Amino acid sequence: MVKAGVQIVQAFSKGQNDGLVKSLEKMKSVGQITIPGTLGYDLSFIREIITPTGRTIRFVTNRKIAFGESYWSTQSKSFNLTAGEITIDEKDKSKSGGVLFPAAQLIVNKEGELQWELNQNGWKLTNIIEWD
């Protein structure tokens, strides 16, 4: 997992958002997230962070671009990543939740920090079900 983390940091450093997307396209799926009513997303990169109450899972993958977006070359085509964060509270499952950024791109802001630029508002994730 550490190797993959270094790989995507290097890819972003070299090619910004497009470099990251190209690197993620070459990576094998390491998991999946499914939203009710959808086929779900294969995830290329997942990072687990242990917290005092459980853990936080951060993920990013390349977004499938719809035919219409590609054909008409819409602005949304540049938001070619899907990312998110899920917080699992082992002590109180009702406090588990997260956010999904279905159409995003990673940018460097004026302060030189990485931040997500979104094409639409993030989706609040609730009723998290963990499948082993």
Salt bridges, closest charged atoms under 4 A:
GLU48 OE2 - ARG55 NE 2.80
GLU69 OE2 - ARG63 NH2 2.76
GLU85 OE1 - ARG58 NE 2.53
GLU90 OE2 - ARG55 NH1 3.39
GLU90 OE1 - LYS93 NZ 3.36
GLU130 OE2 - ARG55 NH2 2.02
